Amino acid sequence: MNVVHAHFTTTTYTSLSRYLDTSGNGFYESGEKVWSTTQNNALDWVVSLQSTYLALGMQITIDLKVGSTKPQINEFEAYLQGDSDGDGLTNAQESATTYYQDMSPGGLPQAIPDDGVNSTTASVSLAQFYGPPVRALANFSIDHAKRTDVTAAVGYWNGSAWIDRYIWDPGKRLLEVGITQPDAVNTYWGTVTAIATVEHPDITTKVEFRVNDTLIGTVDSPVGNEYRLSWTTSGDGPRLLNVPSTTPRAPAPGTSTP
């Protein structure tokens, strides 16, 4: 709760306090006072607290007597303001919280028979989940004689298409890279746009460009699946431009048993 309403009958009480039984022991102790005033001038008043509380009870005390009239109250209510879906958490709390859901798949262990051409695949379906995919933790075991032969991905629907996020690639089979511009048969001079194409930019952190084995630039922001570098050529004669390797992104946490 974070808001309380109180509606008195005929007498206005200037000094009021509010207590919440946040400890759940059935008592309202001095440390559980969450609000007080000495300037109330209304029969109906609304108190919005600075924080949201979980309590098993609430109490209003009249701290200063007014005449000889016995206190009378029409209504006393508390509720949670800013909870649009009614789940007990305010919208601000939900937006600042990361939620995790167990999406364990069924049908495991899953056999992946060899088709003889080194491209066999198998898949399992996770329990359905909803909401933005902030983070996925993948824990799995692989029983295979050579674990570098195997890759694994977690796919999710982003509202318009399936997105595959590779989480297991110990053999770096998905990090293939090649130069698609400039070609190797023409002559170039001045400034040239060098383009390295990778198969999966989503699991690639960066691509390094080298000329005659000397690093000339590192690119970490792709355009689609292309990493582009402005290369200012110099001197005469042939030069060897290459991208010897890419750097993979850290995979989601996982376990493996080869």
PLY file of the C-alpha trace (Angstrom):
ply
format ascii 1.0
element vertex 258
property float x
property float y
property float z
element edge 257
property int vertex1
property int vertex2
end_header
0.00 0.00 0.00
1.10 3.56 -0.58
-2.11 5.62 -0.21
-4.59 5.91 2.70
-7.98 7.64 2.83
-9.76 8.57 6.06
-13.22 10.15 6.26
-14.35 11.58 9.61
-18.00 12.36 10.45
-18.34 15.82 12.00
-15.13 16.67 13.86
-11.83 17.72 12.34
-8.74 16.39 14.11
-5.58 18.38 13.51
-3.05 15.88 14.89
-3.06 12.45 13.28
-0.58 9.62 12.78
-0.53 6.52 10.67
1.07 3.19 11.61
1.59 0.04 9.56
2.18 -3.42 10.99
5.14 -4.10 8.71
6.64 -6.67 11.11
3.46 -8.75 11.15
3.45 -9.18 14.93
0.02 -7.64 15.43
1.27 -4.51 17.17
1.83 -0.94 16.03
5.17 0.13 17.41
6.92 3.51 17.38
9.23 2.43 14.57
6.24 1.58 12.40
4.89 5.14 12.24
5.00 6.06 8.56
3.21 9.42 8.61
1.99 12.15 10.99
0.62 15.70 10.87
-0.42 18.47 13.24
-2.11 20.58 10.57
-5.05 18.56 9.29
-8.04 20.79 8.55
-10.32 18.43 6.62
-12.88 15.75 7.40
-11.70 13.79 4.37
-7.98 13.44 3.89
-5.70 11.49 1.60
-2.15 10.48 2.51
0.29 9.49 -0.26
3.39 7.91 1.24
6.91 8.30 -0.08
7.39 4.51 -0.28
5.32 1.39 -0.94
4.80 -0.87 2.07
3.84 -4.49 2.62
1.90 -4.65 5.88
-0.54 -6.95 7.68
-2.50 -4.11 9.26
-2.83 -0.34 9.60
-3.82 2.08 12.31
-4.72 5.77 12.55
-4.27 7.53 15.89
-5.76 10.86 16.96
-2.88 12.51 18.78
-4.70 15.57 20.13
-8.15 15.66 21.73
-10.77 17.98 20.28
-13.49 18.99 22.77
-15.44 16.20 24.45
-16.76 14.58 21.30
-15.91 10.92 20.85
-14.08 10.30 17.56
-16.24 8.98 14.77
-14.94 7.84 11.40
-16.99 6.96 8.33
-14.39 5.16 6.23
-10.77 4.11 6.48
-9.17 2.56 3.41
-5.75 1.81 2.00
-4.74 0.82 -1.49
-1.85 0.62 -3.91
-1.72 3.51 -6.35
0.05 3.11 -9.72
-0.57 -0.63 -10.04
-2.22 -0.80 -13.47
-2.28 -4.62 -13.68
-3.31 -5.30 -10.07
-0.44 -7.64 -9.19
0.63 -5.84 -6.00
3.57 -4.03 -7.57
3.53 -0.44 -8.74
4.29 0.37 -12.35
7.54 2.04 -11.24
8.59 -1.10 -9.37
7.87 -3.28 -12.38
9.79 -1.07 -14.79
12.84 -1.18 -12.49
12.73 -4.96 -12.01
14.19 -7.73 -14.17
12.03 -10.86 -14.15
13.27 -14.38 -14.76
11.09 -17.29 -15.83
11.90 -20.97 -15.84
11.42 -22.06 -19.46
12.74 -25.62 -19.18
11.95 -27.65 -22.32
10.35 -31.06 -22.34
11.47 -34.15 -24.25
15.04 -34.21 -22.98
17.52 -35.77 -23.43
17.28 -35.10 -27.17
19.10 -37.43 -29.56
20.72 -35.89 -32.68
21.35 -38.72 -35.17
24.21 -38.34 -37.63
23.02 -37.83 -41.21
26.51 -38.31 -42.67
26.87 -34.81 -44.13
27.76 -32.89 -40.98
24.64 -30.74 -40.89
22.20 -32.60 -38.65
19.97 -30.49 -36.44
17.44 -31.14 -33.70
15.35 -28.80 -31.59
13.24 -28.70 -28.46
10.57 -26.18 -27.47
10.80 -24.10 -24.33
7.79 -23.29 -22.19
6.04 -20.23 -23.62
6.91 -16.89 -22.11
5.87 -13.32 -22.75
7.50 -9.93 -22.42
10.77 -8.41 -23.68
13.68 -10.89 -23.73
16.02 -9.03 -21.42
18.32 -11.90 -20.57
18.36 -15.67 -21.10
20.36 -18.10 -19.00
21.02 -21.43 -20.69
22.21 -24.49 -18.77
22.63 -27.70 -20.72
24.84 -30.77 -21.13
26.19 -32.19 -24.39
27.11 -35.86 -24.68
29.25 -35.96 -27.81
32.65 -37.36 -28.64
33.85 -34.04 -30.09
32.08 -31.05 -28.64
33.61 -28.61 -31.18
31.34 -30.21 -33.80
28.22 -28.92 -32.06
26.54 -25.51 -31.93
23.45 -24.49 -29.98
21.07 -21.53 -30.24
18.08 -20.16 -28.35
15.42 -18.63 -30.60
12.65 -16.23 -29.67
9.84 -14.41 -31.47
10.32 -10.62 -31.43
6.81 -9.88 -32.67
7.55 -10.12 -36.37
10.31 -12.71 -36.85
12.24 -15.46 -35.11
15.61 -14.37 -33.72
18.29 -16.99 -33.04
20.91 -16.25 -30.39
23.82 -18.69 -30.48
24.95 -19.68 -27.00
27.25 -22.64 -27.68
29.95 -22.71 -30.36
33.22 -24.03 -28.89
34.58 -24.85 -32.35
33.90 -21.29 -33.59
32.17 -22.77 -36.62
29.80 -19.80 -36.84
32.49 -17.12 -36.87
33.35 -17.41 -40.56
34.62 -14.16 -42.07
35.65 -13.13 -45.55
36.54 -10.00 -47.52
33.87 -9.05 -50.05
35.39 -5.67 -51.02
37.82 -4.84 -52.58
38.29 -7.82 -54.84
41.67 -9.40 -55.41
41.97 -8.90 -59.20
41.74 -5.12 -59.64
44.10 -2.25 -58.80
43.04 0.35 -56.22
44.53 3.59 -54.95
43.56 6.36 -52.57
40.92 5.61 -49.95
39.09 2.33 -50.34
36.16 0.96 -48.36
37.16 -2.49 -47.15
34.26 -4.77 -46.24
34.45 -7.98 -44.24
31.31 -10.12 -44.15
30.50 -12.41 -41.24
27.81 -15.06 -41.11
26.48 -14.14 -37.66
27.12 -10.54 -36.54
24.96 -11.14 -33.47
27.70 -13.32 -31.97
30.63 -11.25 -33.28
32.21 -8.59 -31.08
34.73 -7.18 -33.55
36.65 -7.72 -36.79
40.31 -6.80 -37.21
41.70 -5.66 -40.57
45.39 -6.22 -41.36
47.60 -5.17 -44.27
50.77 -7.21 -44.74
50.10 -8.60 -41.24
49.98 -5.10 -39.65
46.79 -4.12 -37.89
45.22 -1.07 -39.57
41.84 -0.97 -37.88
39.25 -2.69 -35.72
35.50 -2.46 -36.37
32.91 -3.41 -33.75
29.71 -1.99 -35.29
28.37 -3.87 -38.31
26.04 -2.70 -41.04
23.85 -5.75 -41.38
26.42 -8.51 -41.52
29.16 -6.26 -42.97
32.04 -4.70 -41.04
33.36 -1.69 -42.99
36.69 0.09 -42.73
37.95 3.15 -44.60
41.41 2.06 -45.81
43.82 4.72 -47.05
46.26 2.93 -49.33
49.90 3.98 -49.63
52.99 3.04 -51.66
53.25 1.00 -54.83
52.90 -2.69 -55.44
50.61 -5.38 -54.08
49.34 -5.40 -50.52
47.80 -8.31 -48.66
44.57 -7.30 -46.91
43.09 -9.90 -44.61
40.81 -10.39 -41.63
42.43 -13.35 -39.93
39.74 -13.83 -37.28
36.75 -12.42 -35.50
36.14 -12.17 -31.77
33.07 -13.97 -30.42
30.73 -12.48 -27.89
30.66 -14.10 -24.48
27.95 -16.79 -24.57
25.16 -17.07 -22.07
26.15 -19.12 -19.01
26.06 -22.83 -19.76
27.62 -26.14 -18.84
28.85 -28.88 -21.13
30.02 -32.44 -20.85
31.97 -33.67 -23.88
0 1
1 2
2 3
3 4
4 5
5 6
6 7
7 8
8 9
9 10
10 11
11 12
12 13
13 14
14 15
15 16
16 17
17 18
18 19
19 20
20 21
21 22
22 23
23 24
24 25
25 26
26 27
27 28
28 29
29 30
30 31
31 32
32 33
33 34
34 35
35 36
36 37
37 38
38 39
39 40
40 41
41 42
42 43
43 44
44 45
45 46
46 47
47 48
48 49
49 50
50 51
51 52
52 53
53 54
54 55
55 56
56 57
57 58
58 59
59 60
60 61
61 62
62 63
63 64
64 65
65 66
66 67
67 68
68 69
69 70
70 71
71 72
72 73
73 74
74 75
75 76
76 77
77 78
78 79
79 80
80 81
81 82
82 83
83 84
84 85
85 86
86 87
87 88
88 89
89 90
90 91
91 92
92 93
93 94
94 95
95 96
96 97
97 98
98 99
99 100
100 101
101 102
102 103
103 104
104 105
105 106
106 107
107 108
108 109
109 110
110 111
111 112
112 113
113 114
114 115
115 116
116 117
117 118
118 119
119 120
120 121
121 122
122 123
123 124
124 125
125 126
126 127
127 128
128 129
129 130
130 131
131 132
132 133
133 134
134 135
135 136
136 137
137 138
138 139
139 140
140 141
141 142
142 143
143 144
144 145
145 146
146 147
147 148
148 149
149 150
150 151
151 152
152 153
153 154
154 155
155 156
156 157
157 158
158 159
159 160
160 161
161 162
162 163
163 164
164 165
165 166
166 167
167 168
168 169
169 170
170 171
171 172
172 173
173 174
174 175
175 176
176 177
177 178
178 179
179 180
180 181
181 182
182 183
183 184
184 185
185 186
186 187
187 188
188 189
189 190
190 191
191 192
192 193
193 194
194 195
195 196
196 197
197 198
198 199
199 200
200 201
201 202
202 203
203 204
204 205
205 206
206 207
207 208
208 209
209 210
210 211
211 212
212 213
213 214
214 215
215 216
216 217
217 218
218 219
219 220
220 221
221 222
222 223
223 224
224 225
225 226
226 227
227 228
228 229
229 230
230 231
231 232
232 233
233 234
234 235
235 236
236 237
237 238
238 239
239 240
240 241
241 242
242 243
243 244
244 245
245 246
246 247
247 248
248 249
249 250
250 251
251 252
252 253
253 254
254 255
255 256
256 257
